[in-house]
Amino acid sequence: MAARTKSAKDRPSYRCTECGWTTAKWLGRCPECQAWGTVEEFGGAPAVRTTAAGRVSTAALPIGQVDSRQATARPTGVSELDRVLGGGLVPGAVVLLAGEPGVGKSTLLLDVAAKAATDEHRTLYVTGEESASQVRMRADRIHAISDHLYLAAETDLSAVLAHLDAVKPSLLILDSVQTVASPEIEGAPGGMAQVREVAGALIRASKERGMSTLLVGHVTKEGAIAGPRLLEHLVDVVLSFEGDRHARLRLVRGVKNRYGATDEVGCFELHDEGITGLADPSGLFLTRRDEPVPGTCLTVTLEGKRPLVAEVQALTVDSQIPSPRRTTSGLETSRVSMMLAVLEQRGRISSLGKRDIYSATVGGVKLSEPAADLAIALALASAASDTPLPKNLVAIGEVGLAGEVRRVTGVQRRLAEAHRLGFTHALVPTDPGKVPAGMKVTEVADMGDALRALPRRTRAQAPREDDARR
């Protein structure tokens, strides 16, 4: 007699303890989260189910009859954050704010929690990383005390949901989503399955209650948001909190926004008394001097839609080793190396290849867009000749390997910002469009034109390759 075939009910099933992925056979590595040794047997194979049509919660309406007033944003009281969010927090919206440890996420959100709390709109701040007394000490330091701001220290999802029933807040802040766990899901807090369950439960609660939610997220060593990628798809807004811990500047950048644009950037200054928004942050990126100094050049960078005037500095010294040093801070090393090659080959400045070169930005700003190429090249040329550039000069343009100066986006906005701050002369690519009245704009087609626009002493001191060969 043939052996009886096991039914689907009798066959074992396997599940990953990290992400919850299920399979009918054991595997050493989970193909979903790529974790080793996490697939374990947990019971019979899941039965195939079908879903029948049920009762609808609300009837479908023509899109023109849908009330859009329910999606009206409410200001948070922090203007720079409202700029990035598109006006404020929308009822029912879930926002994920991610950033490196110590960058100031908790300080910013505690300030938002206090300013958003009113008689009609309560705020609930749930911390899973600190005690309630620690958060209270920070609130005293940054003056974030409000009678309508409620504080709880919880790491259990069911307790967080119970606080929502008791407080009935209009805004929930959870710091952080990786520290809260559900008792119904296996795995440690911060695991993929736990993060997915916690985020899903809070998103459902936000939509049902019309409550805005701010979730704090951790980041990996590479700077990406920790946890499953599904988390970024579930939430409505994803914000990135950036900044060098050794500098005062902090940037909130929109990565995803269902209610507004993603090309806005909020600027903040972190100090001992807390964190404040910067409506005009260009002052952090400039060094005020009475007289110009060799090796410095100003440019205008675009952070989202916001133009910021930044300063590039360069220093060249005689090298004491066979391979000269190339050190950068706030600039991309590859672009600085490209500008050195262009200056040597197209600008005929041969002294740079044998010297130690140091280049940096002021105030902790990072310049990665090609529009800063011309300023980097002029700062290097000024440092090599030990001749300062004109005091009120800004340089804008991308430099190609052939030495040409290419057009960049937003030239008119950049020039308007430079003119507002008192700069009177600009080097730009050809055809810049309408320029501010009273500002002298010099169009340069290549590096030769840019170097000819500098003081005569700069060109005279820059040795040419033909002279060096003689």
C-alpha positions as CSV (number, residue, x, y, z in Angstrom):
1,M,0.0,0.0,0.0
2,A,1.3,3.4,-0.9
3,A,2.3,5.6,1.9
4,R,-0.2,8.2,2.9
5,T,0.8,11.7,1.7
6,K,0.9,14.3,4.4
7,S,-1.7,17.0,4.2
8,A,-0.9,20.7,4.2
9,K,-2.1,20.8,7.8
10,D,0.5,18.3,8.9
11,R,3.5,19.8,7.0
12,P,5.7,22.1,9.1
13,S,6.2,25.7,8.3
14,Y,9.1,28.0,8.9
15,R,9.3,31.7,9.8
16,C,12.1,34.3,10.1
17,T,12.2,35.6,13.7
18,E,13.6,38.9,12.4
19,C,11.2,40.0,9.6
20,G,8.4,37.5,9.9
21,W,8.8,36.0,6.4
22,T,7.3,32.5,6.1
23,T,8.2,29.5,3.9
24,A,7.4,25.9,3.6
25,K,11.0,24.6,3.9
26,W,13.9,25.5,6.1
27,L,16.6,27.9,4.8
28,G,19.8,28.9,6.4
29,R,19.5,32.6,5.3
30,C,16.3,34.6,5.1
31,P,15.9,35.9,1.5
32,E,13.8,38.9,2.8
33,C,16.1,40.4,5.4
34,Q,19.3,38.5,4.5
35,A,19.8,37.4,8.2
36,W,21.5,34.1,8.9
37,G,20.1,31.4,11.2
38,T,16.8,33.2,11.9
39,V,14.5,30.8,10.1
40,E,12.8,28.5,12.6
41,E,9.9,26.0,12.5
42,F,6.7,27.4,14.1
43,G,3.8,25.2,13.1
44,G,1.7,23.9,10.2
45,A,1.8,25.5,6.8
46,P,-0.5,28.5,6.6
47,A,-3.8,27.7,5.0
48,V,-4.9,29.5,1.9
49,R,-7.7,31.9,2.7
50,T,-9.9,34.1,0.6
51,T,-11.5,37.4,1.6
52,A,-15.1,38.0,1.0
53,A,-16.6,41.4,0.3
54,G,-17.5,43.2,3.5
55,R,-19.2,46.4,4.7
56,V,-17.6,49.6,3.6
57,S,-16.7,52.3,6.1
58,T,-17.5,55.2,3.9
59,A,-19.2,55.4,0.5
60,A,-17.1,56.2,-2.5
61,L,-17.6,59.8,-3.8
62,P,-16.7,61.7,-6.9
63,I,-13.3,63.2,-6.2
64,G,-14.7,66.7,-6.7
65,Q,-17.1,66.2,-3.7
66,V,-14.4,65.1,-1.3
67,D,-13.8,67.6,1.5
68,S,-10.2,68.7,1.3
69,R,-10.4,70.9,4.4
70,Q,-9.6,67.8,6.5
71,A,-6.1,67.8,5.0
72,T,-5.4,71.4,6.0
73,A,-2.0,71.7,7.7
74,R,-1.7,73.1,11.3
75,P,1.5,75.1,12.0
76,T,3.8,73.5,14.6
77,G,5.1,76.8,15.9
78,V,8.6,76.1,14.4
79,S,8.7,78.0,11.1
80,E,11.7,76.2,9.6
81,L,10.1,72.8,10.2
82,D,6.8,74.1,8.7
83,R,8.7,75.2,5.6
84,V,9.9,71.6,5.1
85,L,6.5,70.1,5.9
86,G,4.7,72.3,3.5
87,G,2.9,74.5,6.0
88,G,2.7,72.3,9.1
89,L,1.3,69.0,10.3
90,V,-1.8,67.5,8.6
91,P,-4.2,65.7,10.8
92,G,-3.7,62.0,10.4
93,A,-0.2,62.4,8.9
94,V,2.7,60.2,10.0
95,V,6.1,61.8,9.8
96,L,9.4,59.9,10.2
97,L,12.4,61.9,11.3
98,A,15.8,60.2,11.0
99,G,19.3,61.3,11.9
100,E,22.5,60.3,13.5
101,P,22.8,59.9,17.3
102,G,23.4,63.2,19.0
103,V,22.5,65.4,16.1
104,G,19.6,67.0,18.0
105,K,16.5,65.1,17.0
106,S,15.0,64.8,20.5
107,T,15.8,68.5,21.2
108,L,14.0,69.6,18.1
109,L,10.9,67.5,18.7
110,L,10.6,68.4,22.3
111,D,10.6,72.1,21.2
112,V,7.9,71.3,18.6
113,A,5.9,69.4,21.2
114,A,5.8,72.4,23.6
115,K,5.0,74.9,20.9
116,A,2.3,72.8,19.3
117,A,0.5,72.1,22.6
118,T,-2.6,74.3,23.2
119,D,-6.0,74.2,25.0
120,E,-7.6,72.5,22.0
121,H,-4.7,70.4,20.8
122,R,-2.9,68.3,23.4
123,T,0.6,66.8,22.7
124,L,1.8,63.4,23.9
125,Y,5.5,62.8,24.0
126,V,6.5,59.2,24.5
127,T,10.1,58.4,25.1
128,G,11.5,54.9,24.9
129,E,15.2,55.8,25.2
130,E,15.2,58.0,28.2
131,S,13.4,58.3,31.5
132,A,10.7,60.9,32.1
133,S,13.0,62.9,34.5
134,Q,15.7,63.1,31.8
135,V,13.3,64.6,29.3
136,R,12.0,67.0,31.9
137,M,15.6,68.2,32.6
138,R,16.0,68.9,28.8
139,A,12.6,70.6,28.7
140,D,13.7,73.0,31.5
141,R,16.9,73.8,29.7
142,I,15.3,74.7,26.4
143,H,12.2,76.2,28.0
144,A,9.8,73.6,26.6
145,I,7.3,73.4,29.5
146,S,3.6,73.5,28.7
147,D,0.5,72.5,30.7
148,H,-0.9,70.7,27.6
149,L,2.3,68.7,26.9
150,Y,2.0,65.2,28.4
151,L,5.1,63.0,28.9
152,A,5.3,59.2,29.2
153,A,8.2,56.7,29.2
154,E,7.1,53.5,27.6
155,T,8.5,50.7,25.5
156,D,5.4,48.6,25.2
157,L,3.1,49.2,22.2
158,S,-0.1,48.3,24.2
159,A,0.9,50.9,26.9
160,V,1.4,53.5,24.2
161,L,-2.0,52.8,22.7
162,A,-3.5,53.1,26.2
163,H,-2.0,56.5,26.7
164,L,-3.6,57.6,23.4
165,D,-7.0,56.6,24.9
166,A,-6.4,58.5,28.1
167,V,-4.8,61.7,26.8
168,K,-6.5,61.9,23.4
169,P,-3.7,64.0,21.8
170,S,-3.7,65.9,18.5
171,L,0.0,65.2,18.2
172,L,2.0,62.1,19.2
173,I,5.8,62.1,19.3
174,L,7.5,58.7,19.7
175,D,11.2,58.7,20.4
176,S,12.0,56.3,19.0
177,V,10.1,53.7,16.9
178,Q,13.0,51.2,17.3
179,T,12.7,51.1,21.1
180,V,9.0,50.1,21.3
181,A,7.9,46.5,20.9
182,S,4.6,44.6,20.7
183,P,4.2,41.6,23.0
184,E,2.3,39.7,20.3
185,I,5.3,39.7,17.9
186,E,8.4,37.6,18.5
187,G,11.8,39.3,18.3
188,A,13.7,42.0,20.1
189,P,12.8,45.7,19.8
190,G,14.2,47.3,16.7
191,G,13.9,44.1,14.7
192,M,12.2,44.2,11.3
193,A,9.1,42.5,12.4
194,Q,8.7,44.7,15.5
195,V,9.3,47.9,13.7
196,R,6.8,47.0,11.1
197,E,4.2,46.1,13.6
198,V,4.7,49.2,15.8
199,A,4.7,51.5,12.9
200,G,1.6,49.9,11.4
201,A,-0.3,50.1,14.7
202,L,0.5,53.8,15.2
203,I,-0.3,54.6,11.6
204,R,-3.8,53.0,12.0
205,A,-4.3,54.9,15.2
206,S,-3.3,58.2,13.6
207,K,-5.7,57.7,10.6
208,E,-8.6,56.7,12.8
209,R,-8.2,59.5,15.3
210,G,-7.1,62.3,12.9
211,M,-3.9,62.6,15.0
212,S,-0.6,63.8,13.7
213,T,2.4,61.5,14.6
214,L,6.1,62.2,14.6
215,L,8.3,59.1,14.7
216,V,12.0,59.2,15.4
217,G,14.0,56.7,13.4
218,H,17.6,55.5,13.8
219,V,20.1,55.3,10.9
220,T,22.7,52.8,9.9
221,K,26.4,53.3,9.6
222,E,25.9,54.3,6.0
223,G,23.4,56.9,7.0
224,A,20.3,55.1,5.6
225,I,17.2,54.8,7.8
226,A,17.3,51.6,9.9
227,G,14.6,49.0,9.7
228,P,12.7,47.6,6.7
229,R,12.3,49.8,3.6
230,L,8.6,49.3,4.0
231,L,8.6,51.8,6.9
232,E,9.4,54.6,4.5
233,H,6.6,53.6,2.2
234,L,4.0,53.4,5.0
235,V,4.6,56.9,6.4
236,D,3.4,60.1,4.8
237,V,6.6,62.2,5.2
238,V,10.2,61.2,5.6
239,L,12.6,63.9,6.9
240,S,16.4,63.7,7.2
241,F,18.1,65.6,10.1
242,E,21.7,66.3,9.1
243,G,24.6,68.2,10.7
244,D,28.1,67.9,12.0
245,R,28.1,67.5,15.7
246,H,31.1,69.8,15.9
247,A,29.3,72.6,14.2
248,R,26.2,74.6,15.1
249,L,24.3,74.2,11.8
250,R,21.5,71.6,11.5
251,L,19.5,70.9,8.3
252,V,16.1,69.2,8.0
253,R,15.7,67.9,4.5
254,G,12.6,66.5,3.0
255,V,13.1,63.0,1.4
256,K,9.4,62.2,0.9
257,N,6.3,64.4,1.4
258,R,2.8,63.5,0.3
259,Y,1.5,66.9,1.3
260,G,4.2,69.2,-0.2
261,A,7.4,69.5,-2.1
262,T,10.6,67.6,-1.2
263,D,13.0,70.3,-2.3
264,E,12.7,72.5,0.8
265,V,15.3,72.6,3.5
266,G,15.0,73.9,7.1
267,C,18.0,75.5,8.8
268,F,18.5,75.4,12.5
269,E,21.2,76.4,15.0
270,L,22.0,74.1,17.9
271,H,23.2,75.8,21.1
272,D,23.2,75.4,24.8
273,E,19.7,76.8,25.3
274,G,18.2,74.5,22.7
275,I,17.6,74.8,19.0
276,T,16.4,77.7,17.0
277,G,15.4,78.2,13.4
278,L,17.6,80.3,11.1
279,A,15.6,82.3,8.5
280,D,18.9,83.8,7.2
281,P,21.7,81.2,7.8
282,S,24.2,82.6,5.4
283,G,26.0,84.4,8.2
284,L,27.2,81.0,9.6
285,F,29.1,80.2,6.4
286,L,31.0,83.5,6.1
287,T,34.0,84.9,7.8
288,R,33.8,88.7,8.3
289,R,37.1,90.4,7.6
290,D,38.2,94.0,7.0
291,E,40.7,92.9,4.3
292,P,40.5,90.0,1.8
293,V,42.8,87.0,2.4
294,P,44.4,84.9,-0.3
295,G,42.9,81.4,-0.8
296,T,39.3,82.4,-0.1
297,C,36.3,82.6,-2.5
298,L,32.6,82.9,-2.0
299,T,29.9,81.0,-3.9
300,V,26.1,80.6,-3.6
301,T,24.8,77.1,-3.2
302,L,21.2,75.9,-3.4
303,E,19.9,73.8,-0.6
304,G,16.5,72.8,-2.0
305,K,15.0,76.1,-3.1
306,R,17.0,78.1,-0.6
307,P,20.1,80.0,-1.8
308,L,23.0,80.1,0.8
309,V,26.2,82.1,0.4
310,A,29.1,79.9,1.5
311,E,32.9,80.4,1.7
312,V,35.5,78.1,0.2
313,Q,39.0,78.3,1.7
314,A,42.2,76.8,0.3
315,L,45.8,76.7,1.6
316,T,48.9,75.5,-0.3
317,V,52.3,74.9,1.4
318,D,55.6,73.3,0.3
319,S,55.4,69.5,0.7
320,Q,57.9,67.7,2.9
321,I,57.1,64.2,1.5
322,P,57.3,62.7,-2.0
323,S,53.5,62.4,-2.3
324,P,51.9,65.8,-1.4
325,R,48.9,65.8,0.9
326,R,45.3,66.5,-0.3
327,T,43.0,67.2,2.6
328,T,39.4,68.4,2.3
329,S,36.6,69.3,4.8
330,G,33.1,70.0,3.6
331,L,34.1,69.5,-0.1
332,E,34.2,66.4,-2.2
333,T,37.7,65.2,-2.6
334,S,37.1,64.0,-6.2
335,R,35.9,67.5,-7.3
336,V,38.8,69.2,-5.6
337,S,41.2,66.8,-7.4
338,M,39.4,67.6,-10.7
339,M,39.8,71.4,-10.2
340,L,43.5,70.9,-9.5
341,A,43.9,69.0,-12.7
342,V,42.0,71.6,-14.7
343,L,44.1,74.5,-13.2
344,E,47.3,72.7,-14.0
345,Q,46.4,71.7,-17.6
346,R,44.0,74.4,-18.7
347,G,45.0,77.3,-16.4
348,R,48.8,76.6,-16.8
349,I,49.4,76.7,-13.0
350,S,52.0,74.0,-12.5
351,S,53.0,74.8,-8.9
352,L,50.0,73.0,-7.4
353,G,51.1,69.5,-8.2
354,K,54.1,69.6,-5.9
355,R,52.5,71.3,-2.9
356,D,50.4,70.1,0.1
357,I,46.8,71.4,-0.5
358,Y,44.2,71.9,2.1
359,S,40.6,73.0,1.2
360,A,37.6,73.5,3.5
361,T,34.3,75.3,3.9
362,V,33.3,77.6,6.7
363,G,30.6,76.8,9.3
364,G,30.2,73.1,8.7
365,V,28.3,73.4,5.4
366,K,28.9,70.7,2.8
367,L,29.2,71.7,-0.8
368,S,28.5,68.8,-3.2
369,E,26.8,70.5,-6.1
370,P,28.9,71.3,-9.3
371,A,28.0,75.0,-9.0
372,A,30.8,75.4,-6.5
373,D,33.5,74.3,-9.0
374,L,34.4,77.8,-10.1
375,A,34.8,79.0,-6.5
376,I,37.0,76.0,-5.6
377,A,39.2,76.6,-8.6
378,L,39.6,80.3,-7.9
379,A,40.3,79.7,-4.2
380,L,43.1,77.3,-5.2
381,A,44.5,79.7,-7.8
382,S,44.4,82.5,-5.2
383,A,46.2,80.4,-2.7
384,A,48.9,79.3,-5.2
385,S,49.7,82.9,-6.1
386,D,49.2,84.3,-2.6
387,T,47.0,87.0,-4.0
388,P,43.5,87.7,-2.6
389,L,40.4,87.9,-4.7
390,P,38.2,91.0,-4.6
391,K,36.4,91.4,-1.3
392,N,32.8,91.5,-2.7
393,L,33.2,88.8,-5.3
394,V,31.1,85.6,-5.7
395,A,31.8,82.8,-8.2
396,I,29.1,80.5,-9.6
397,G,29.6,77.8,-12.2
398,E,30.4,74.2,-13.0
399,V,33.8,73.6,-14.5
400,G,34.4,70.8,-17.0
401,L,37.5,68.9,-17.7
402,A,38.1,70.9,-20.9
403,G,38.2,74.0,-18.8
404,E,34.8,75.3,-19.9
405,V,32.5,77.0,-17.4
406,R,29.0,75.5,-17.7
407,R,25.6,76.9,-16.7
408,V,23.9,75.8,-13.5
409,T,20.3,76.0,-12.3
410,G,18.9,78.9,-10.4
411,V,21.6,81.5,-11.3
412,Q,19.1,84.4,-10.9
413,R,18.1,83.3,-7.4
414,R,21.8,82.9,-6.5
415,L,22.6,86.4,-7.7
416,A,19.6,87.9,-5.9
417,E,20.8,86.4,-2.6
418,A,24.3,87.6,-3.1
419,H,23.1,91.1,-4.0
420,R,20.9,91.1,-0.9
421,L,23.9,90.4,1.3
422,G,25.9,93.2,-0.2
423,F,28.1,91.5,-2.8
424,T,28.7,93.7,-5.8
425,H,30.6,91.5,-8.3
426,A,30.0,88.0,-9.6
427,L,31.6,85.6,-12.0
428,V,29.0,83.5,-13.8
429,P,28.6,81.3,-16.9
430,T,27.4,82.9,-20.1
431,D,23.8,84.0,-20.5
432,P,22.9,84.3,-16.8
433,G,19.6,86.0,-17.5
434,K,18.3,89.0,-15.6
435,V,20.8,90.3,-13.0
436,P,20.1,92.5,-10.0
437,A,20.4,96.2,-10.6
438,G,23.7,97.7,-9.3
439,M,25.5,94.3,-9.4
440,K,28.5,93.9,-11.8
441,V,28.3,90.5,-13.4
442,T,31.1,89.1,-15.5
443,E,30.4,86.2,-17.9
444,V,33.2,83.7,-18.2
445,A,33.2,80.9,-20.8
446,D,36.2,79.0,-19.6
447,M,38.9,79.0,-16.9
448,G,41.1,81.3,-19.0
449,D,38.4,84.0,-18.8
450,A,37.9,83.4,-15.1
451,L,41.6,83.8,-14.4
452,R,41.8,86.9,-16.5
453,A,39.1,88.5,-14.4
454,L,41.3,88.3,-11.3
455,P,43.8,90.9,-10.2
456,R,46.9,91.2,-12.4
457,R,49.2,90.1,-9.7
458,T,47.4,86.7,-9.6
459,R,48.0,86.0,-13.2
460,A,51.6,87.3,-13.1
461,Q,52.5,85.1,-10.2
462,A,51.0,82.0,-11.6
463,P,53.8,80.2,-13.4
464,R,53.0,78.8,-16.8
465,E,54.1,75.3,-18.0
466,D,56.0,76.8,-21.0
467,D,58.0,79.0,-18.6
468,A,58.7,76.2,-16.3
469,R,60.0,74.0,-19.1
470,R,62.4,76.8,-20.2
